[in-house]
């Protein structure tokens, strides 16, 4: 427990030192509420979500989830949108439960034109009933382009093109690798462009998967706390809107997932929170996740 308190104190210290204006809120043009509160994730490999959309949507709503993040494709897929008919049924089922739905796409940055086309295909996707996604998040993590400088250049170019295409009022999120993970393995993405990405996106969604680096509730809490510090300092914005993504739920223990929930509640400045992904999150963890008041975010 002492380590948990020390980690949280360090976060608060760095935030106070990095805020020259006493914590003035960041100005954002888009409505970030779509990213607020408890979320969950569905990838293109979550087959049950596409074969049983109504049942999955009802189960998600019953857990107190507010927003579902649904993958539309990735750079290795042959189609711009994977299983569009079934995807539409899933989106409609989720909306039917009163849930918000955010699309996400994983670009490889090797074929910029295709990446932009696929991102916009998600933004403009409509279901058979006329439904659409409530926002979009770009998953900025692929190292298919081996040269970090070129990868960064293309990630920024794609982000700028995406923002220009959708306008300032459309909710855009940047899904990014764990800042703590990148600090542990600096060769993964040296010079990650936090400050350049920040003006282009309304919220950051860091994938802080502690299970790849540590074990136990104290280890998970400390890893998460440092990741948030690194992100806020890296973006030079102590008020940066953040939806914290923890996990992975398949590898995490219940104690670790409860430590994640405690970190979110203690931080008090997070816009939203979730574990990746829906199918791996333990039933017992949902109670702690749903109990976090929205004002903590």
Secondary structure, 3 states (H helix, E strand, C coil): CHHHHHHHHHHHHHHHHHCCCCCCCCCCCCCHHHHCEEEEEECCCCHHHHHCHHHHHHHHHHCCCCEEEEEEEECCCCCCCCCHHHHHHHHHHHHHCCCEEEEEEECCCCCHHHHHHHHHHHHCCECCCCCECCEEEEEECCCCCCCHHHHHHHHHHHHHHHHHHHCCCCCEEEEEECHHHHHHCCCCCCCCCHHHHHCCCCEEEEEECHHHCCCHHHHHHHHHHHHHHHHHHHCCCCCCCEEEEEECCCCCCHHHHHHHHHHHHHHCCCCEEEEECHHHCCHHHHHHHHCCCHHHC
